[in-house]
Amino acid sequence: MIHHSVVGKLWVTIIGLVSIILLFLSVFVIQYFDRYYYVEQSRSLTELGEKIFVIINKYPDQEKAIDAAKEILEAFKTEMVVTYVDEKGNFTPIDSLFTSEELEEITSSNQTVVRLRELSYIDYVTFNGSNDKLAVAIPLYEHGEVNKAIILYQTLNQLYQATDGLKKIVLVFAIIGIVMTTVFAFFLSTRITAPIRQMQKAANRMAKGDFNMRVNIVTTDEIGDLAASFNRMAGQLAETVQALSTEKDKLSNILSSMADGVITMNKLGEITVTNPPAEGFLVANTWELPEALKEMLKTVINLERNVQKDIHLSGRILAVVMAPLYSNRLIHGAVTLLRDVTYERKMNKLRRDFLANVSHELRTPISMLQGYSEAIIDDIAKSPEEKKEYAQIIYDESLRMGRLVNELLDLAKMESGNVQLELCKVDIKKMLEKMSHKYINITKEAGIILQLDINHNLNEVIFDADRIEQVLTNLIDNAIRHTPTGGEIILRARLTTDEKLLLEVEDSGEGIPEEDLPFIFERFYKADKARTRGRSGTGLGLSIVKNIVDAHRGKISVKSKPGQGTTFTIILPTEEIEK
């Protein structure tokens, strides 16, 4: 659209201005020409009328004088008519030439020459004809009274022809002027708008993120200054955006590399920014703030201070610190730092439990050692049998204390990497049959079935037989401890697809709660004593098991569901292990 472009607007403006100037100029020229012709013709017609008046008055016969005057006037392209005075004293109209009003205007005018019609401004700019006349009235007297008048008149056809020609010339020059003006206007507007269009394209590319775009305009006028300013602005914007992008990348990298979760939210509790750890915390909540965090957000907004507390989310314990976010001294949201402290809290609990368990495990034998020793010293035991019984109790409790100390020492050695493996070739089938025979009486007393499931194509495997037997002993003891009467324990061995030894201890016991599974291999971990049927261990067995398996470069895992039993799976390499 023309009115939507600079070129069109500039062209319309220039063409309109030129057209108005040409119009006024043509009107002025034609009017000036008309006035000049009128003055000259009026002067000529006046002089001619005076001479005709003199001629007619010299001859006594006015009629012959009038005829002679007509012949003379033909040479001057002037017409003459005679009008008579009627009974009422008015001149009779001449139908084909003058109306009564025009005759009255001619004869009564004080002017010598009368122009019966003035050209209007419309006639100056059109080609319409006109019946314009120049006329002069000469009264003739008879007996001292005016009885008739002769009227000399000239038509203005020559003026019309001249003005028509002038109009055509003006029109031609106007068309030429408009064409030339159009060419000039488009040339000028193109010179002006081409750099503007170039800057517009550059601005559009900058709006799309391309801040390396520059305009190539080298002029010394205002457009050149604008282009230079545009290029400087583009450079500064590129530097600014690059700096912002760098800072954003730094912040993003910092947030992504943080082990703690970070969440920013607005006052309505809508999440605006998160980092990967925070997304892991929120995945179970479909990206909605948990109720605990919503309550903390209300407290932060109302009190305008930091809030810190632990919350439980998806089976984990999160330490949360929430601080208000300000904009122009007004709170518009909050930033939250979330740290998974489940391990720390569990470890703290395990340490407390360990202290309690060790204290309990040591207090009982120490108390018994002290009590029975005092009984012997104080001669409470009278007979040798009683003294021997008390001494046996003291010996058993000392062995119990020794086992506890030895387990602690073994675990410490394993965790420090000082364990020494005595590697040798072991017939896994014979070893498992030996383990089954070892527990046959215990399982019978407990009313539990112990089964073997051994793949017959197993070859000899290289590992530390004593340590692996210690591992299986721990796992079978745990299975017996947590399997009710009538339950079943399966000891399984086979090769995996990648030629590794797989050992499994499966029971149909009570199972392990899901929240306890990640921590069962931690030292000092101990199951709920209500589930151990009075045969609770020290909490070090599974930790020792894991360390022995790790020393063999193997892996141990557990599957369990409450009420459905537990399966411990051990995978050991079959090739010789480097010491």
C-alpha positions as CSV (number, residue, x, y, z in Angstrom):
1,M,0.0,0.0,0.0
2,I,1.2,3.5,-1.0
3,H,0.2,5.1,2.3
4,H,2.0,2.5,4.3
5,S,5.4,3.1,2.6
6,V,7.8,6.0,2.9
7,V,8.2,6.1,-0.9
8,G,4.5,6.4,-1.5
9,K,4.0,9.1,1.1
10,L,6.9,11.1,-0.2
11,W,5.7,10.7,-3.8
12,V,2.1,11.7,-2.9
13,T,3.4,14.7,-1.0
14,I,5.7,16.0,-3.8
15,I,3.1,15.3,-6.5
16,G,0.4,17.1,-4.5
17,L,2.7,20.1,-3.9
18,V,3.8,20.4,-7.6
19,S,0.1,20.0,-8.7
20,I,-1.0,22.8,-6.4
21,I,1.8,25.1,-7.6
22,L,1.1,24.4,-11.3
23,L,-2.6,25.0,-10.7
24,F,-2.1,28.4,-9.1
25,L,0.5,29.3,-11.7
26,S,-1.8,28.4,-14.6
27,V,-4.7,30.4,-13.1
28,F,-2.4,33.4,-12.5
29,V,-1.0,33.3,-16.0
30,I,-4.3,32.9,-17.7
31,Q,-5.9,35.6,-15.6
32,Y,-3.0,37.9,-16.3
33,F,-3.2,37.2,-20.0
34,D,-7.0,37.8,-19.9
35,R,-6.6,41.1,-18.1
36,Y,-3.9,42.3,-20.5
37,Y,-6.0,41.4,-23.5
38,Y,-9.1,43.1,-22.0
39,V,-7.2,46.3,-21.3
40,E,-5.7,46.5,-24.8
41,Q,-9.0,45.6,-26.6
42,S,-10.9,48.0,-24.4
43,R,-8.6,50.9,-25.3
44,S,-8.8,50.0,-29.0
45,L,-12.6,49.7,-28.9
46,T,-12.9,53.0,-27.1
47,E,-10.8,54.9,-29.6
48,L,-12.8,53.3,-32.4
49,G,-16.1,54.3,-30.8
50,E,-15.0,57.9,-30.5
51,K,-14.0,58.0,-34.2
52,I,-17.3,56.5,-35.3
53,F,-19.2,59.0,-33.1
54,V,-17.3,61.8,-34.8
55,I,-18.0,60.4,-38.3
56,I,-21.7,59.9,-37.7
57,N,-22.2,63.4,-36.2
58,K,-20.5,65.0,-39.2
59,Y,-23.0,63.7,-41.7
60,P,-26.5,65.0,-41.7
61,D,-27.8,61.7,-42.8
62,Q,-27.1,59.4,-39.9
63,E,-28.4,56.3,-41.6
64,K,-25.9,56.6,-44.5
65,A,-23.2,57.4,-41.9
66,I,-24.1,54.3,-39.9
67,D,-23.9,52.1,-43.1
68,A,-20.5,53.6,-43.9
69,A,-19.3,53.1,-40.3
70,K,-20.3,49.4,-40.5
71,E,-18.1,48.9,-43.6
72,I,-15.2,50.6,-41.8
73,L,-15.7,48.5,-38.7
74,E,-15.5,45.2,-40.6
75,A,-11.8,46.0,-41.1
76,F,-11.4,46.1,-37.4
77,K,-13.4,42.9,-36.8
78,T,-15.9,44.9,-34.9
79,E,-19.7,44.5,-35.1
80,M,-22.2,47.4,-34.8
81,V,-25.9,47.2,-34.0
82,V,-28.5,49.9,-33.7
83,T,-31.1,49.9,-30.9
84,Y,-34.0,52.3,-30.7
85,V,-35.8,53.8,-27.8
86,D,-39.4,52.6,-27.4
87,E,-42.4,54.5,-26.1
88,K,-41.5,53.8,-22.5
89,G,-38.0,55.2,-23.0
90,N,-36.3,51.8,-23.0
91,F,-34.0,50.4,-25.6
92,T,-35.5,47.6,-27.6
93,P,-33.6,44.3,-27.0
94,I,-31.7,42.6,-29.8
95,D,-32.7,38.9,-29.5
96,S,-29.7,37.3,-31.1
97,L,-27.1,39.5,-29.4
98,F,-28.1,41.3,-26.3
99,T,-30.9,40.9,-23.8
100,S,-32.7,43.9,-22.2
101,E,-30.6,43.6,-19.1
102,E,-27.3,43.6,-21.1
103,L,-28.5,46.6,-23.1
104,E,-29.4,48.4,-19.9
105,E,-25.9,47.6,-18.5
106,I,-24.2,48.9,-21.7
107,T,-26.2,52.2,-22.1
108,S,-26.4,53.1,-18.4
109,S,-22.8,52.3,-17.5
110,N,-20.5,55.0,-16.6
111,Q,-17.7,52.9,-18.0
112,T,-16.7,53.4,-21.6
113,V,-16.3,49.8,-22.3
114,V,-18.5,47.1,-20.7
115,R,-17.5,43.4,-20.4
116,L,-20.6,41.5,-20.2
117,R,-19.2,38.4,-18.5
118,E,-16.1,37.9,-16.4
119,L,-14.2,34.6,-16.5
120,S,-14.4,32.6,-13.3
121,Y,-11.5,30.6,-11.9
122,I,-13.3,27.5,-13.3
123,D,-12.9,28.9,-16.9
124,Y,-9.2,29.3,-16.3
125,V,-8.7,25.6,-15.7
126,T,-11.3,24.2,-18.1
127,F,-11.8,24.3,-21.9
128,N,-15.4,25.5,-21.8
129,G,-16.4,28.2,-24.2
130,S,-17.9,31.6,-23.2
131,N,-20.1,34.2,-24.8
132,D,-18.1,37.0,-23.4
133,K,-18.2,40.3,-25.3
134,L,-16.7,43.7,-25.1
135,A,-19.2,46.4,-26.0
136,V,-19.5,50.2,-26.1
137,A,-22.7,52.2,-26.6
138,I,-22.8,55.5,-28.6
139,P,-26.0,57.5,-28.1
140,L,-27.4,59.4,-31.1
141,Y,-29.4,62.5,-30.6
142,E,-32.3,63.9,-32.5
143,H,-33.9,67.2,-31.6
144,G,-31.8,67.2,-28.4
145,E,-33.0,63.8,-27.3
146,V,-31.6,60.3,-27.5
147,N,-33.7,58.3,-29.9
148,K,-31.4,55.5,-30.7
149,A,-27.9,54.2,-30.0
150,I,-25.3,52.3,-31.9
151,I,-23.4,49.6,-30.1
152,L,-20.0,48.5,-31.1
153,Y,-18.9,45.1,-29.8
154,Q,-16.3,42.5,-30.2
155,T,-16.3,38.8,-29.3
156,L,-13.4,37.4,-27.4
157,N,-12.9,34.3,-29.6
158,Q,-9.3,35.2,-30.1
159,L,-8.9,35.4,-26.3
160,Y,-10.5,32.0,-26.0
161,Q,-8.3,30.5,-28.6
162,A,-5.2,32.0,-26.9
163,T,-6.3,30.9,-23.5
164,D,-7.2,27.4,-24.7
165,G,-3.7,27.1,-26.3
166,L,-2.2,28.4,-23.1
167,K,-4.2,25.9,-21.1
168,K,-3.0,23.0,-23.3
169,I,0.6,24.2,-22.9
170,V,0.2,24.4,-19.2
171,L,-1.4,20.9,-19.2
172,V,1.4,19.5,-21.2
173,F,4.0,21.0,-19.0
174,A,2.1,19.9,-15.9
175,I,2.1,16.3,-17.2
176,I,5.8,16.5,-18.0
177,G,6.4,18.1,-14.6
178,I,4.4,15.4,-12.8
179,V,6.3,12.6,-14.7
180,M,9.6,14.3,-14.0
181,T,8.6,14.9,-10.4
182,T,7.5,11.3,-10.0
183,V,10.9,10.0,-11.3
184,F,12.7,12.5,-9.1
185,A,10.5,11.6,-6.1
186,F,11.1,7.9,-6.5
187,F,14.8,8.4,-7.1
188,L,15.0,10.7,-4.0
189,S,12.8,8.4,-1.9
190,T,14.8,5.4,-3.0
191,R,18.0,7.1,-2.0
192,I,16.5,7.8,1.4
193,T,14.6,4.6,2.0
194,A,17.1,2.1,0.7
195,P,19.4,2.6,3.8
196,I,16.3,2.6,6.0
197,R,15.2,-0.7,4.5
198,Q,18.7,-2.1,5.0
199,M,18.5,-1.0,8.7
200,Q,15.0,-2.5,9.0
201,K,16.3,-5.9,7.8
202,A,19.2,-5.6,10.1
203,A,16.9,-4.7,13.0
204,N,14.6,-7.7,12.2
205,R,17.7,-10.1,12.2
206,M,18.7,-8.5,15.5
207,A,15.2,-9.2,16.9
208,K,15.8,-12.9,16.0
209,G,19.1,-12.9,17.9
210,D,21.7,-12.2,15.2
211,F,23.6,-9.3,16.8
212,N,26.5,-9.6,14.4
213,M,24.5,-7.9,11.6
214,R,25.9,-4.6,10.4
215,V,24.6,-2.0,7.9
216,N,27.0,-0.9,5.1
217,I,26.0,2.7,4.6
218,V,28.8,5.2,4.1
219,T,27.4,8.7,3.8
220,T,28.1,12.0,5.5
221,D,24.4,13.0,6.0
222,E,22.0,12.2,8.8
223,I,21.3,8.7,7.4
224,G,25.0,7.9,7.6
225,D,25.1,9.1,11.2
226,L,22.0,7.0,11.9
227,A,23.7,3.9,10.3
228,A,26.8,4.5,12.4
229,S,24.7,4.8,15.5
230,F,22.9,1.7,14.6
231,N,26.1,-0.3,14.1
232,R,27.4,1.0,17.5
233,M,24.2,0.0,19.1
234,A,24.4,-3.5,17.5
235,G,27.9,-3.9,18.8
236,Q,27.0,-2.8,22.3
237,L,23.9,-5.1,22.2
238,A,26.1,-8.0,21.1
239,E,28.5,-7.4,23.9
240,T,25.7,-7.0,26.4
241,V,23.9,-10.1,25.3
242,Q,27.1,-12.1,25.2
243,A,27.9,-10.9,28.7
244,L,24.4,-11.8,29.9
245,S,24.6,-15.2,28.1
246,T,28.0,-15.9,29.7
247,E,26.6,-15.0,33.2
248,K,23.5,-17.1,32.5
249,D,25.7,-20.0,31.4
250,K,27.8,-19.6,34.6
251,L,24.7,-19.5,36.7
252,S,23.2,-22.5,34.9
253,N,26.4,-24.5,35.2
254,I,26.6,-23.6,38.9
255,L,23.0,-24.7,39.4
256,S,23.5,-27.8,37.4
257,S,26.7,-28.9,39.1
258,M,25.2,-28.3,42.6
259,A,24.5,-31.5,44.6
260,D,21.7,-29.6,46.3
261,G,18.4,-28.8,44.7
262,V,17.5,-25.2,44.0
263,I,13.9,-24.1,43.3
264,T,12.7,-20.5,42.7
265,M,9.0,-19.8,42.8
266,N,6.6,-16.8,42.7
267,K,4.2,-15.7,45.4
268,L,1.6,-18.1,44.0
269,G,3.8,-21.1,44.5
270,E,4.4,-21.6,40.8
271,I,7.9,-23.0,40.0
272,T,10.0,-20.7,37.7
273,V,13.5,-22.2,37.9
274,T,14.9,-25.5,39.0
275,N,18.1,-27.5,38.7
276,P,18.5,-31.2,38.0
277,P,18.7,-32.3,41.6
278,A,15.5,-30.3,42.4
279,E,13.8,-31.9,39.4
280,G,14.7,-35.3,40.8
281,F,13.0,-34.3,44.1
282,L,9.9,-33.1,42.3
283,V,9.4,-35.8,39.7
284,A,7.1,-37.8,42.0
285,N,5.0,-34.6,42.7
286,T,4.3,-33.7,39.0
287,W,6.2,-30.4,39.3
288,E,3.9,-29.1,42.0
289,L,5.2,-27.8,45.3
290,P,4.6,-30.3,48.2
291,E,2.3,-29.0,50.9
292,A,5.2,-28.7,53.3
293,L,7.0,-26.3,50.9
294,K,3.7,-24.3,50.3
295,E,3.4,-23.8,54.1
296,M,7.0,-22.7,54.3
297,L,6.4,-20.2,51.4
298,K,3.5,-18.7,53.3
299,T,5.7,-18.3,56.3
300,V,8.5,-16.7,54.3
301,I,6.1,-14.2,52.6
302,N,4.3,-13.3,55.8
303,L,7.4,-13.0,58.1
304,E,9.9,-11.8,55.4
305,R,12.7,-14.0,56.8
306,N,14.5,-17.2,56.1
307,V,12.8,-20.5,57.2
308,Q,14.7,-23.7,57.7
309,K,13.3,-27.2,58.5
310,D,13.4,-30.9,57.5
311,I,10.6,-32.4,55.4
312,H,9.8,-35.9,54.4
313,L,9.3,-36.3,50.6
314,S,9.0,-39.6,48.7
315,G,10.7,-41.6,51.4
316,R,13.6,-39.2,51.7
317,I,14.5,-36.6,54.3
318,L,15.2,-33.2,52.8
319,A,16.8,-30.3,54.7
320,V,15.1,-27.2,53.3
321,V,16.2,-23.5,53.5
322,M,13.8,-21.0,52.0
323,A,14.6,-17.3,51.6
324,P,12.5,-14.5,50.2
325,L,13.3,-12.9,46.8
326,Y,12.9,-9.2,46.5
327,S,12.2,-6.9,43.6
328,N,12.2,-3.1,44.3
329,R,12.0,-3.9,48.0
330,L,8.9,-6.0,47.5
331,I,8.8,-9.8,47.8
332,H,7.8,-11.4,44.5
333,G,8.8,-15.0,45.4
334,A,11.2,-17.2,47.2
335,V,14.3,-19.3,46.5
336,T,14.6,-22.8,48.1
337,L,17.6,-24.9,48.8
338,L,17.0,-28.6,49.2
339,R,19.6,-31.1,50.4
340,D,19.0,-34.8,50.7
341,V,20.1,-35.6,54.2
342,T,18.5,-39.0,54.3
343,Y,21.9,-40.7,54.4
344,E,23.2,-38.4,57.1
345,R,20.1,-38.8,59.2
346,K,20.1,-42.6,58.8
347,M,23.8,-42.7,59.6
348,N,23.3,-40.6,62.7
349,K,20.5,-43.0,63.7
350,L,22.8,-46.0,62.9
351,R,25.6,-44.4,65.0
352,R,23.2,-43.9,67.9
353,D,21.9,-47.4,67.5
354,F,25.5,-48.7,67.3
355,L,26.4,-47.0,70.5
356,A,23.3,-48.4,72.1
357,N,23.8,-51.9,70.7
358,V,27.5,-52.0,71.6
359,S,26.7,-50.7,75.0
360,H,24.0,-53.3,75.4
361,E,26.1,-56.1,73.9
362,L,29.1,-55.2,76.2
363,R,27.1,-54.3,79.3
364,T,25.4,-57.7,79.4
365,P,28.5,-59.9,79.3
366,I,30.5,-57.5,81.5
367,S,27.7,-57.5,84.1
368,M,27.6,-61.3,83.9
369,L,31.4,-61.5,84.2
370,Q,31.3,-59.2,87.2
371,G,28.4,-60.9,88.8
372,Y,29.6,-64.5,88.5
373,S,33.2,-63.5,89.4
374,E,31.9,-61.9,92.6
375,A,29.9,-65.0,93.3
376,I,33.0,-67.1,93.1
377,I,35.1,-64.7,95.1
378,D,32.5,-64.4,97.8
379,D,32.1,-68.2,97.9
380,I,28.5,-68.1,97.0
381,A,29.1,-71.1,94.8
382,K,29.6,-73.8,97.4
383,S,30.0,-76.9,95.4
384,P,32.7,-77.5,92.7
385,E,29.8,-78.1,90.1
386,E,28.4,-74.6,90.8
387,K,31.9,-73.0,90.5
388,K,32.4,-74.9,87.3
389,E,29.0,-73.7,86.0
390,Y,29.8,-70.1,86.9
391,A,33.3,-70.4,85.3
392,Q,31.7,-71.8,82.1
393,I,29.3,-68.8,82.0
394,I,32.2,-66.4,82.4
395,Y,34.0,-68.2,79.6
396,D,31.0,-68.1,77.2
397,E,30.5,-64.4,77.8
398,S,34.2,-63.7,77.2
399,L,33.9,-65.5,73.9
400,R,30.9,-63.4,73.0
401,M,32.8,-60.2,73.8
402,G,35.7,-61.6,71.7
403,R,33.5,-62.2,68.7
404,L,32.2,-58.7,68.9
405,V,35.7,-57.2,69.1
406,N,36.9,-59.5,66.3
407,E,34.0,-58.5,64.0
408,L,34.8,-54.8,64.6
409,L,38.5,-55.4,63.9
410,D,37.7,-57.4,60.7
411,L,35.4,-54.7,59.5
412,A,38.0,-52.0,60.1
413,K,40.6,-54.0,58.2
414,M,38.3,-54.5,55.3
415,E,37.2,-50.9,55.0
416,S,40.9,-49.8,55.2
417,G,41.8,-52.2,52.4
418,N,44.2,-54.3,54.5
419,V,42.3,-57.6,54.0
420,Q,44.3,-60.4,52.5
421,L,42.6,-63.0,50.4
422,E,43.8,-66.6,50.3
423,L,42.8,-67.4,46.7
424,C,42.5,-71.0,45.6
425,K,40.4,-73.2,43.3
426,V,37.2,-74.2,45.0
427,D,34.7,-76.8,44.0
428,I,31.5,-74.8,44.5
429,K,29.2,-77.8,44.6
430,K,31.1,-79.4,47.5
431,M,31.3,-76.1,49.3
432,L,27.5,-75.6,49.2
433,E,26.8,-79.2,50.2
434,K,29.0,-78.6,53.2
435,M,27.1,-75.5,54.1
436,S,23.8,-77.3,53.8
437,H,25.0,-80.1,56.0
438,K,26.3,-77.6,58.6
439,Y,22.8,-76.1,59.0
440,I,20.7,-79.3,58.7
441,N,20.1,-79.6,62.4
442,I,19.5,-75.9,63.0
443,T,16.9,-75.7,60.2
444,K,15.2,-78.8,61.5
445,E,14.9,-77.4,65.0
446,A,13.5,-74.1,63.5
447,G,11.1,-76.0,61.3
448,I,12.6,-74.5,58.1
449,I,13.4,-76.3,54.8
450,L,16.9,-75.7,53.4
451,Q,17.2,-76.6,49.7
452,L,20.1,-76.6,47.2
453,D,19.8,-75.5,43.6
454,I,23.1,-76.0,41.9
455,N,23.9,-76.0,38.2
456,H,25.7,-79.3,37.5
457,N,28.1,-77.8,34.8
458,L,29.8,-75.5,37.4
459,N,33.6,-75.8,37.3
460,E,36.1,-74.9,40.0
461,V,36.1,-71.2,40.8
462,I,39.0,-69.2,42.2
463,F,38.2,-67.3,45.4
464,D,39.0,-67.2,49.1
465,A,37.0,-70.2,50.4
466,D,37.0,-69.1,54.1
467,R,35.8,-65.6,53.3
468,I,33.0,-66.8,50.9
469,E,31.9,-69.3,53.5
470,Q,31.8,-66.4,56.0
471,V,29.6,-64.5,53.6
472,L,27.2,-67.5,53.1
473,T,27.2,-68.1,56.8
474,N,26.1,-64.6,57.5
475,L,23.4,-64.7,54.9
476,I,22.0,-68.1,55.9
477,D,22.0,-67.0,59.6
478,N,20.0,-63.9,58.7
479,A,17.6,-66.0,56.6
480,I,17.0,-68.5,59.4
481,R,16.6,-65.6,61.9
482,H,13.9,-63.9,59.8
483,T,12.1,-67.0,58.3
484,P,9.1,-68.3,60.3
485,T,8.4,-72.0,61.0
486,G,7.3,-73.8,57.9
487,G,9.3,-71.4,55.7
488,E,11.9,-72.3,53.0
489,I,15.5,-71.2,52.3
490,I,17.1,-71.9,48.9
491,L,20.8,-71.8,48.3
492,R,21.4,-71.4,44.6
493,A,24.5,-71.4,42.4
494,R,24.9,-71.1,38.6
495,L,26.8,-69.3,35.8
496,T,25.6,-66.1,34.2
497,T,25.6,-65.4,30.5
498,D,28.9,-63.6,30.8
499,E,30.5,-66.6,32.6
500,K,30.4,-65.2,36.1
501,L,29.4,-67.1,39.3
502,L,26.0,-66.3,40.7
503,L,25.2,-67.2,44.3
504,E,21.8,-66.6,45.8
505,V,20.3,-67.0,49.3
506,E,16.5,-66.8,49.0
507,D,14.1,-67.1,51.9
508,S,10.3,-66.9,52.3
509,G,10.6,-64.8,55.5
510,E,9.2,-61.5,56.6
511,G,11.1,-59.4,54.1
512,I,12.7,-56.0,54.5
513,P,10.8,-52.6,54.3
514,E,11.6,-50.7,51.1
515,E,12.9,-47.7,53.1
516,D,15.5,-49.9,54.8
517,L,16.9,-51.5,51.7
518,P,19.5,-48.7,50.8
519,F,21.0,-49.0,54.3
520,I,21.2,-52.7,55.1
521,F,24.9,-52.9,54.0
522,E,25.8,-50.0,56.3
523,R,27.7,-51.1,59.3
524,F,25.8,-51.0,62.6
525,Y,22.6,-51.4,60.7
526,K,20.2,-53.6,62.6
527,A,16.7,-54.7,61.8
528,D,13.8,-54.1,64.1
529,K,14.3,-56.3,67.1
530,A,10.7,-57.3,67.1
531,R,11.3,-59.2,63.9
532,T,14.3,-61.1,65.0
533,R,12.7,-63.6,67.3
534,G,15.1,-62.8,70.1
535,R,18.2,-63.6,68.0
536,S,19.4,-60.2,67.1
537,G,23.0,-59.7,65.8
538,T,25.4,-56.9,66.2
539,G,24.5,-55.1,63.0
540,L,27.9,-55.7,61.5
541,G,27.3,-59.0,59.5
542,L,26.0,-57.5,56.2
543,S,28.6,-54.8,56.2
544,I,31.3,-57.5,56.5
545,V,29.6,-59.5,53.7
546,K,29.6,-56.5,51.3
547,N,33.3,-55.8,52.1
548,I,34.3,-59.4,51.4
549,V,32.4,-59.4,48.1
550,D,33.9,-56.1,47.1
551,A,37.4,-57.5,47.9
552,H,36.6,-60.2,45.3
553,R,35.6,-57.5,42.8
554,G,32.1,-58.9,42.9
555,K,28.7,-57.4,43.4
556,I,26.0,-58.0,45.9
557,S,22.3,-56.9,45.7
558,V,19.1,-57.6,47.5
559,K,15.4,-57.9,46.5
560,S,12.8,-57.9,49.1
561,K,9.2,-57.1,49.8
562,P,7.5,-57.3,53.2
563,G,5.7,-60.6,53.6
564,Q,7.2,-62.1,50.4
565,G,10.7,-63.0,51.5
566,T,14.2,-61.7,50.6
567,T,16.8,-62.7,48.0
568,F,20.5,-61.8,48.3
569,T,22.4,-62.2,45.0
570,I,26.2,-62.3,44.7
571,I,28.0,-62.2,41.4
572,L,31.7,-63.1,41.5
573,P,34.3,-63.2,38.6
574,T,35.5,-66.6,37.7
575,E,39.0,-65.6,36.6
576,E,41.9,-65.2,39.0
577,I,41.8,-62.0,41.0
578,E,45.0,-59.9,41.2
579,K,46.2,-59.6,44.7
